[in-house]
Amino acid sequence: MKTLTASKKKKIAAKPHLGNAKADALLKARLFMNAEAAQRQVKSMWLAVDPELRLEAAIELFRSDEVTLERAAEIAGLNRWVFHEILIKRDIKIVIEVDPAEELEKGVKAILKHAE
C-alpha cells in the first residue's frame, strides 16, 4: 500500500484507485454496472482489510457528528469502551447530551409518587 506523508508527519494512506484497464475488464465481464460501482467496491474492500483506515474513518465520522459513538465504534470494529479510550488519548471531545435538570427532577418525582 502506498502512503503519503501529511505536513504533521502523520502517514495517510493513498486513495485506492482501480486502473482503467482493470475497470474495463470488470465492466466487460459484467461484474459491475459502471465504473463508479467498481470503484465503490474497491473502496469498500480497502476499508474492510485495513483496520487503521476503518478507525480513522470512524473517528472522522464521529468528529463530524455523522454517527454516534456507538456506531463509530462499530465501524472501527471496536467495542464502545476501547473506541472511547482512543478518542480520549487523541484529545477528541465527547459531548454527552442530557435532559435539563427540571425534566430529570420531574421524572424523579413521578417515580417516587408511583412508588408510594
DSSP file (Angstrom, degrees, kcal/mol; ACC not computed):
  #  RESIDUE AA STRUCTURE BP1 BP2  ACC     N-H-->O    O-->H-N    N-H-->O    O-->H-N    TCO  KAPPA ALPHA  PHI   PSI    X-CA   Y-CA   Z-CA
    1    1 A M              0   0    0      0, 0.0     2,-0.2     0, 0.0    12,-0.0   0.000 360.0 360.0 360.0 134.7    0.0    0.0    0.0
    2    2 A K        -     0   0    0     12,-0.1    12,-2.1    13,-0.1     2,-0.4  -0.543 360.0-160.2 -79.0 146.4    1.3    3.4   -0.9
    3    3 A T  E     -A   13   0A   0     10,-0.2     2,-0.3    -2,-0.2    10,-0.2  -0.961   6.9-155.1-127.5 150.0    1.4    6.1    1.8
    4    4 A L  E     -A   12   0A   0      8,-3.1     8,-2.8    -2,-0.4     2,-0.6  -0.869  19.2-127.6-114.5 153.0    1.6    9.8    1.7
    5    5 A T  E     -A   11   0A   0     -2,-0.3     6,-0.2     6,-0.2     2,-0.1  -0.905  18.9-148.1-107.1 124.8    3.1   12.0    4.4
    6    6 A A    >   -     0   0    0      4,-2.4     3,-1.7    -2,-0.6     4,-0.0  -0.316  34.9 -97.1 -80.2 169.9    1.0   14.8    5.7
    7    7 A S  T 3  S+     0   0    0      1,-0.3    -1,-0.1     2,-0.1    -2,-0.0   0.770 122.6  58.4 -62.2 -26.5    2.5   18.1    7.0
    8    8 A K  T 3  S-     0   0    0      2,-0.1    -1,-0.3     1,-0.0     3,-0.1   0.128 119.9-106.0 -90.9  21.8    2.3   16.9   10.6
    9    9 A K  S <  S+     0   0    0     -3,-1.7     2,-0.5     1,-0.2    -2,-0.1   0.650  77.1 139.4  65.5  16.5    4.5   13.8    9.8
   10   10 A K        -     0   0    0     -4,-0.0    -4,-2.4     1,-0.0     2,-0.3  -0.793  52.7-127.7 -93.1 131.4    1.4   11.6   10.0
   11   11 A K  E     -A    5   0A   0     -2,-0.5     2,-0.4    -6,-0.2    -6,-0.2  -0.604  26.8-172.6 -78.5 134.4    1.2    8.9    7.4
   12   12 A I  E     -A    4   0A   0     -8,-2.8    -8,-3.1    -2,-0.3     2,-0.2  -0.968  26.2-110.7-125.2 145.9   -2.0    8.7    5.5
   13   13 A A  E     -A    3   0A   0     -2,-0.4   -10,-0.2   -10,-0.2     2,-0.1  -0.456  32.9-110.6 -76.5 144.3   -3.0    6.0    3.0
   14   14 A A        -     0   0    0    -12,-2.1    -1,-0.1    -2,-0.2   -12,-0.1  -0.424  42.7 -94.9 -69.3 148.3   -3.1    6.8   -0.7
   15   15 A K        -     0   0    0      1,-0.1    -1,-0.1    -2,-0.1     2,-0.1  -0.418  44.0-110.9 -65.5 134.3   -6.6    6.8   -2.2
   16   16 A P        -     0   0    0      0, 0.0     2,-0.4     0, 0.0    -1,-0.1  -0.396  38.9-172.3 -67.1 143.7   -7.5    3.5   -3.7
   17   17 A H        -     0   0    0     25,-0.1     2,-0.7    -2,-0.1    -3,-0.0  -0.996  20.9-146.9-142.3 134.6   -7.7    3.5   -7.5
   18   18 A L        -     0   0    0     -2,-0.4     5,-0.1    17,-0.1    21,-0.1  -0.893  32.7-122.6 -99.6 115.1   -8.9    0.9   -9.9
   19   19 A G     >  -     0   0    0     -2,-0.7     4,-3.0     1,-0.1     5,-0.2  -0.125  19.3-114.7 -57.0 153.0   -6.8    1.3  -13.2
   20   20 A N  H  > S+     0   0    0      1,-0.2     4,-3.0     2,-0.2     5,-0.2   0.887 115.3  51.3 -58.1 -42.1   -8.8    1.9  -16.4
   21   21 A A  H  > S+     0   0    0      2,-0.2     4,-2.1     1,-0.2    -1,-0.2   0.913 113.3  44.9 -63.9 -41.7   -7.7   -1.4  -17.9
   22   22 A K  H  > S+     0   0    0      2,-0.2     4,-2.3     1,-0.2    -2,-0.2   0.916 113.9  49.3 -67.3 -42.9   -8.8   -3.3  -14.8
   23   23 A A  H  X S+     0   0    0     -4,-3.0     4,-2.4     1,-0.2    -2,-0.2   0.922 110.9  50.4 -62.3 -43.3  -12.1   -1.3  -14.6
   24   24 A D  H  X S+     0   0    0     -4,-3.0     4,-2.8    -5,-0.2    -1,-0.2   0.901 109.6  51.1 -61.2 -41.0  -12.8   -2.0  -18.3
   25   25 A A  H  X S+     0   0    0     -4,-2.1     4,-1.9     1,-0.2    -1,-0.2   0.913 111.2  47.6 -63.9 -42.1  -12.2   -5.7  -17.8
   26   26 A L  H  <>S+     0   0    0     -4,-2.3     5,-2.4     2,-0.2     6,-0.7   0.881 113.6  47.7 -66.5 -37.5  -14.6   -5.9  -14.9
   27   27 A L  H ><5S+     0   0    0     -4,-2.4     3,-1.3     3,-0.2    -2,-0.2   0.906 110.7  50.8 -69.3 -41.1  -17.2   -3.9  -16.8
   28   28 A K  H 3<5S+     0   0    0     -4,-2.8    -2,-0.2     1,-0.3    -1,-0.2   0.851 107.6  53.5 -64.0 -34.0  -16.8   -6.2  -19.9
   29   29 A A  T 3<5S-     0   0    0     -4,-1.9    -1,-0.3    -5,-0.2    -2,-0.2   0.481 113.3-125.6 -78.1  -1.0  -17.2   -9.2  -17.7
   30   30 A R  T < 5S+     0   0    0     -3,-1.3    -3,-0.2     2,-0.1    -2,-0.1   0.816  71.1 131.9  59.5  35.0  -20.4   -7.6  -16.5
   31   31 A L  S   <S+     0   0    0     -5,-2.4     2,-0.3     1,-0.2    -4,-0.2   0.711  72.8  29.2 -84.1 -22.0  -19.4   -7.8  -12.9
   32   32 A F  S    S-     0   0    0     -6,-0.7    -1,-0.2     1,-0.1    -2,-0.1  -0.979  71.2-135.1-137.5 150.1  -20.3   -4.1  -12.3
   33   33 A M  S    S-     0   0    0     -2,-0.3     2,-0.3     1,-0.2    -1,-0.1   0.844  86.5  -9.8 -72.6 -33.5  -22.9   -1.9  -13.9
   34   34 A N  S  > S-     0   0    0      1,-0.1     4,-1.7    -3,-0.1     3,-0.2  -0.943  75.8 -92.3-156.3 174.6  -20.5    1.0  -14.3
   35   35 A A  H  > S+     0   0    0     -2,-0.3     4,-2.5     1,-0.2     5,-0.2   0.841 120.1  57.7 -65.0 -33.9  -17.0    2.3  -13.3
   36   36 A E  H  > S+     0   0    0      1,-0.2     4,-2.5     2,-0.2    -1,-0.2   0.900 105.1  50.7 -64.2 -39.5  -18.4    4.1  -10.2
   37   37 A A  H  > S+     0   0    0      2,-0.2     4,-1.9     1,-0.2    -1,-0.2   0.902 110.9  48.9 -64.3 -40.5  -19.8    0.8   -8.9
   38   38 A A  H  X S+     0   0    0     -4,-1.7     4,-2.0     1,-0.2    -2,-0.2   0.913 111.2  49.8 -64.3 -42.2  -16.5   -0.9   -9.4
   39   39 A Q  H  X S+     0   0    0     -4,-2.5     4,-2.3     1,-0.2    -2,-0.2   0.888 108.1  53.2 -65.3 -39.1  -14.7    2.0   -7.6
   40   40 A R  H  X S+     0   0    0     -4,-2.5     4,-2.5     1,-0.2    -1,-0.2   0.899 108.3  51.0 -61.2 -39.9  -17.1    1.8   -4.7
   41   41 A Q  H  X S+     0   0    0     -4,-1.9     4,-2.6     2,-0.2     5,-0.2   0.903 108.6  51.1 -64.7 -40.9  -16.4   -1.9   -4.3
   42   42 A V  H  X S+     0   0    0     -4,-2.0     4,-2.4     2,-0.2    -2,-0.2   0.932 112.0  46.8 -61.6 -45.8  -12.6   -1.2   -4.3
   43   43 A K  H  X S+     0   0    0     -4,-2.3     4,-2.3     1,-0.2    -2,-0.2   0.909 112.1  50.9 -63.1 -42.0  -13.0    1.4   -1.6
   44   44 A S  H  X S+     0   0    0     -4,-2.5     4,-1.9     1,-0.2    -2,-0.2   0.921 112.6  45.2 -61.9 -45.0  -15.3   -0.9    0.5
   45   45 A M  H  X S+     0   0    0     -4,-2.6     4,-1.7     2,-0.2    -1,-0.2   0.884 109.8  55.9 -66.1 -38.3  -12.8   -3.8    0.2
   46   46 A W  H  X S+     0   0    0     -4,-2.4     4,-0.7     1,-0.2    -2,-0.2   0.920 110.4  44.3 -61.6 -44.9   -9.9   -1.5    1.1
   47   47 A L  H  < S+     0   0    0     -4,-2.3     3,-0.4     1,-0.2     7,-0.3   0.856 109.8  57.8 -66.5 -34.7  -11.6   -0.4    4.3
   48   48 A A  H  < S+     0   0    0     -4,-1.9    -1,-0.2     1,-0.2    -2,-0.2   0.836 111.9  39.0 -66.5 -32.8  -12.6   -4.0    5.1
   49   49 A V  H  < S+     0   0    0     -4,-1.7    -1,-0.2    -3,-0.2    -2,-0.2   0.513 107.4  66.5 -98.3  -4.4   -9.0   -5.2    5.1
   50   50 A D     X  -     0   0    0     -4,-0.7     4,-1.9    -3,-0.4     3,-0.5  -0.855  55.7-174.1-122.3  97.9   -7.3   -2.2    6.8
   51   51 A P  H  > S+     0   0    0      0, 0.0     4,-2.4     0, 0.0     5,-0.2   0.818  85.7  58.1 -60.2 -32.1   -8.3   -1.7   10.4
   52   52 A E  H  > S+     0   0    0      2,-0.2     4,-2.5     1,-0.2     5,-0.2   0.902 106.7  48.3 -65.7 -39.5   -6.3    1.5   10.7
   53   53 A L  H  > S+     0   0    0     -3,-0.5     4,-2.7     2,-0.2     5,-0.2   0.906 110.3  51.5 -65.9 -40.9   -8.4    3.0    7.8
   54   54 A R  H  X S+     0   0    0     -4,-1.9     4,-2.6    -7,-0.3    -2,-0.2   0.921 110.9  48.9 -60.4 -43.2  -11.6    1.9    9.5
   55   55 A L  H  X S+     0   0    0     -4,-2.4     4,-2.6    21,-0.2    -2,-0.2   0.941 112.4  46.6 -62.6 -47.9  -10.5    3.5   12.7
   56   56 A E  H  X S+     0   0    0     -4,-2.5     4,-2.2     1,-0.2    -1,-0.2   0.895 113.3  49.2 -63.4 -40.1   -9.6    6.8   11.0
   57   57 A A  H  X S+     0   0    0     -4,-2.7     4,-2.5     2,-0.2    -1,-0.2   0.921 111.8  49.4 -63.9 -43.3  -12.9    6.8    9.1
   58   58 A A  H  X S+     0   0    0     -4,-2.6     4,-2.3    -5,-0.2    -2,-0.2   0.906 110.4  50.1 -63.2 -42.8  -14.9    6.1   12.2
   59   59 A I  H  X S+     0   0    0     -4,-2.6     4,-3.0     1,-0.2    -1,-0.2   0.923 112.0  47.6 -62.3 -44.2  -13.1    8.9   14.1
   60   60 A E  H  X S+     0   0    0     -4,-2.2     4,-2.0     1,-0.2     6,-0.2   0.900 111.1  50.5 -66.2 -39.9  -13.8   11.4   11.4
   61   61 A L  H  <>S+     0   0    0     -4,-2.5     5,-2.5     2,-0.2     6,-1.1   0.895 113.9  45.8 -63.6 -39.1  -17.4   10.4   11.1
   62   62 A F  H ><5S+     0   0    0     -4,-2.3     3,-1.8     3,-0.2    -2,-0.2   0.933 110.9  52.3 -67.5 -46.5  -17.8   10.8   14.9
   63   63 A R  H 3<5S+     0   0    0     -4,-3.0    -2,-0.2     1,-0.3    -1,-0.2   0.864 109.8  49.0 -57.0 -38.4  -16.0   14.1   14.9
   64   64 A S  T 3<5S-     0   0    0     -4,-2.0    -1,-0.3    -5,-0.2    -2,-0.2   0.298 113.7-118.0 -88.6  10.9  -18.3   15.5   12.2
   65   65 A D  T < 5S+     0   0    0     -3,-1.8    -3,-0.2     2,-0.2    -2,-0.1   0.761  79.0 125.4  60.2  27.9  -21.4   14.3   14.1
   66   66 A E  S   <S+     0   0    0     -5,-2.5     2,-0.3    -6,-0.2    -4,-0.2   0.734  75.3  21.7 -85.9 -23.8  -22.4   12.0   11.3
   67   67 A V  S    S-     0   0    0     -6,-1.1    -2,-0.2    -9,-0.1    -1,-0.1  -0.951  82.8-108.3-139.2 160.0  -22.6    9.0   13.6
   68   68 A T     >  -     0   0    0     -2,-0.3     4,-2.6     1,-0.1     5,-0.2  -0.265  38.5-103.0 -77.4 171.0  -23.0    8.3   17.3
   69   69 A L  H  > S+     0   0    0      2,-0.2     4,-2.4     1,-0.2     5,-0.2   0.919 123.5  51.1 -59.9 -44.3  -20.2    7.0   19.5
   70   70 A E  H  > S+     0   0    0      1,-0.2     4,-2.0     2,-0.2    -1,-0.2   0.927 112.2  45.4 -59.6 -46.5  -21.7    3.5   19.4
   71   71 A R  H  > S+     0   0    0      2,-0.2     4,-2.6     1,-0.2    -1,-0.2   0.895 111.5  52.4 -67.6 -39.9  -21.9    3.5   15.6
   72   72 A A  H  X S+     0   0    0     -4,-2.6     4,-2.3     2,-0.2    -1,-0.2   0.913 109.2  49.9 -61.8 -42.3  -18.4    4.9   15.2
   73   73 A A  H  X>S+     0   0    0     -4,-2.4     5,-2.8     1,-0.2     4,-0.8   0.909 110.5  50.5 -61.6 -41.4  -17.0    2.1   17.5
   74   74 A E  H ><5S+     0   0    0     -4,-2.0     3,-0.8     1,-0.2    -2,-0.2   0.918 109.5  49.8 -62.8 -44.3  -18.9   -0.4   15.4
   75   75 A I  H 3<5S+     0   0    0     -4,-2.6    -1,-0.2     1,-0.3    -2,-0.2   0.896 110.7  50.6 -60.8 -40.1  -17.4    1.0   12.1
   76   76 A A  H 3<5S-     0   0    0     -4,-2.3    -1,-0.3    -5,-0.2    -2,-0.2   0.643 114.0-120.4 -72.6 -13.8  -13.9    0.8   13.7
   77   77 A G  T <<5S+     0   0    0     -4,-0.8     2,-0.3    -3,-0.8    -3,-0.2   0.776  75.5 114.5  78.8  26.1  -14.5   -2.8   14.7
   78   78 A L  S   <S-     0   0    0     -5,-2.8    -1,-0.3    -6,-0.2     2,-0.1  -0.806  71.0-103.0-123.5 163.3  -14.0   -2.0   18.4
   79   79 A N     >  -     0   0    0     -2,-0.3     4,-2.3    -3,-0.1     5,-0.2  -0.481  41.9-104.1 -80.8 165.0  -16.2   -2.0   21.4
   80   80 A R  H  > S+     0   0    0      1,-0.2     4,-2.4     2,-0.2     5,-0.1   0.851 117.7  51.1 -57.7 -39.7  -17.5    1.3   22.7
   81   81 A W  H  > S+     0   0    0      2,-0.2     4,-2.0     1,-0.2    -1,-0.2   0.885 110.2  47.0 -72.1 -39.4  -15.1    1.5   25.6
   82   82 A V  H  > S+     0   0    0      2,-0.2     4,-1.9     1,-0.2    -1,-0.2   0.927 114.4  48.2 -66.3 -44.2  -11.9    0.8   23.6
   83   83 A F  H  X S+     0   0    0     -4,-2.3     4,-2.1     1,-0.2    -2,-0.2   0.906 109.8  53.3 -61.8 -41.4  -13.0    3.4   21.0
   84   84 A H  H  X S+     0   0    0     -4,-2.4     4,-2.2    -5,-0.2    -1,-0.2   0.906 107.2  51.2 -59.6 -43.7  -13.8    5.9   23.8
   85   85 A E  H  X S+     0   0    0     -4,-2.0     4,-2.5     1,-0.2    -1,-0.2   0.879 107.6  52.9 -63.0 -38.4  -10.3    5.4   25.2
   86   86 A I  H  X S+     0   0    0     -4,-1.9     4,-1.5     2,-0.2    -1,-0.2   0.916 108.8  50.0 -63.3 -42.4   -8.8    6.1   21.7
   87   87 A L  H  <>S+     0   0    0     -4,-2.1     5,-2.8     1,-0.2    -2,-0.2   0.909 110.4  50.0 -62.1 -41.9  -10.8    9.3   21.5
   88   88 A I  H ><5S+     0   0    0     -4,-2.2     3,-1.7     1,-0.2    -2,-0.2   0.927 108.7  51.6 -62.1 -45.4   -9.5   10.4   24.9
   89   89 A K  H 3<5S+     0   0    0     -4,-2.5    -1,-0.2     1,-0.3    -2,-0.2   0.798 111.4  48.4 -62.4 -28.4   -5.9    9.7   24.0
   90   90 A R  T 3<5S-     0   0    0     -4,-1.5    -1,-0.3    -5,-0.2    -2,-0.2   0.309 114.4-118.0 -93.7   8.7   -6.3   11.8   20.9
   91   91 A D  T < 5 +     0   0    0     -3,-1.7     2,-0.6     1,-0.2    -3,-0.2   0.858  57.8 157.7  57.1  39.0   -7.9   14.7   22.9
   92   92 A I      < -     0   0    0     -5,-2.8    -1,-0.2    -6,-0.1     2,-0.1  -0.851  40.7-125.7 -95.1 121.9  -11.2   14.4   21.0
   93   93 A K        -     0   0    0     -2,-0.6     2,-0.6    -3,-0.1    -5,-0.0  -0.395  16.0-153.9 -71.6 141.0  -14.0   15.8   23.0
   94   94 A I        -     0   0    0     -2,-0.1     2,-0.5     2,-0.0    -1,-0.0  -0.963   8.2-156.2-117.2 113.8  -17.1   13.7   23.6
   95   95 A V        -     0   0    0     -2,-0.6     2,-0.6     2,-0.0    -2,-0.0  -0.793   3.8-161.2 -94.6 126.6  -20.2   15.7   24.2
   96   96 A I        -     0   0    0     -2,-0.5     2,-0.4     2,-0.0    -2,-0.0  -0.932   8.4-149.1-109.9 118.5  -22.9   14.0   26.2
   97   97 A E        +     0   0    0     -2,-0.6     2,-0.3     0, 0.0    -2,-0.0  -0.718  21.3 176.3 -89.2 134.1  -26.4   15.4   25.8
   98   98 A V        -     0   0    0     -2,-0.4     3,-0.1     1,-0.0    -2,-0.0  -0.901  35.0 -95.0-131.2 160.8  -28.7   15.1   28.8
   99   99 A D        -     0   0    0     -2,-0.3     5,-0.1     1,-0.1    -1,-0.0  -0.386  55.3 -89.0 -68.6 152.8  -32.2   16.3   29.6
  100  100 A P     >  -     0   0    0      0, 0.0     4,-1.9     0, 0.0     3,-0.5  -0.243  38.4-109.6 -59.7 154.9  -32.4   19.6   31.6
  101  101 A A  H  > S+     0   0    0      1,-0.2     4,-2.6     2,-0.2     5,-0.2   0.836 118.2  58.6 -56.6 -35.5  -32.3   19.3   35.4
  102  102 A E  H  > S+     0   0    0      1,-0.2     4,-2.2     2,-0.2    -1,-0.2   0.912 105.6  48.5 -62.4 -42.2  -36.0   20.3   35.5
  103  103 A E  H  > S+     0   0    0     -3,-0.5     4,-1.9     2,-0.2    -1,-0.2   0.905 112.2  48.6 -64.3 -41.6  -37.0   17.3   33.3
  104  104 A L  H  X S+     0   0    0     -4,-1.9     4,-2.4     1,-0.2    -2,-0.2   0.906 109.9  52.1 -64.9 -41.1  -34.9   14.9   35.4
  105  105 A E  H  X S+     0   0    0     -4,-2.6     4,-2.5     1,-0.2    -2,-0.2   0.898 107.8  51.9 -62.7 -40.8  -36.5   16.3   38.6
  106  106 A K  H  X S+     0   0    0     -4,-2.2     4,-2.3     1,-0.2    -1,-0.2   0.906 109.8  50.2 -60.8 -41.5  -40.0   15.7   37.2
  107  107 A G  H  X S+     0   0    0     -4,-1.9     4,-2.2     2,-0.2    -2,-0.2   0.911 109.9  49.0 -63.6 -43.4  -39.1   12.2   36.4
  108  108 A V  H  X S+     0   0    0     -4,-2.4     4,-2.7     2,-0.2     5,-0.2   0.925 111.6  49.6 -62.2 -45.2  -37.7   11.5   39.9
  109  109 A K  H  X S+     0   0    0     -4,-2.5     4,-2.6     1,-0.2    -2,-0.2   0.899 110.4  50.9 -61.7 -40.6  -40.9   13.0   41.4
  110  110 A A  H  X S+     0   0    0     -4,-2.3     4,-2.1     2,-0.2    -1,-0.2   0.901 111.5  47.6 -65.1 -40.5  -43.1   10.8   39.2
  111  111 A I  H  X S+     0   0    0     -4,-2.2     4,-1.9     2,-0.2    -2,-0.2   0.929 113.3  47.6 -65.4 -45.6  -41.1    7.7   40.1
  112  112 A L  H  X S+     0   0    0     -4,-2.7     4,-0.9     1,-0.2    -2,-0.2   0.894 112.3  49.8 -63.8 -40.3  -41.3    8.5   43.9
  113  113 A K  H >< S+     0   0    0     -4,-2.6     3,-0.6     1,-0.2    -1,-0.2   0.903 111.6  48.4 -65.2 -40.6  -45.0    9.2   43.6
  114  114 A H  H 3< S+     0   0    0     -4,-2.1    -1,-0.2     1,-0.2    -2,-0.2   0.834 107.1  56.9 -67.7 -32.9  -45.6    6.0   41.8
  115  115 A A  H 3<        0   0    0     -4,-1.9    -1,-0.2     1,-0.2    -2,-0.2   0.704 360.0 360.0 -72.7 -20.2  -43.6    4.0   44.4
  116  116 A E    <<        0   0    0     -4,-0.9    -1,-0.2    -3,-0.6    -2,-0.1   0.484 360.0 360.0 -71.8 360.0  -45.8    5.3   47.3
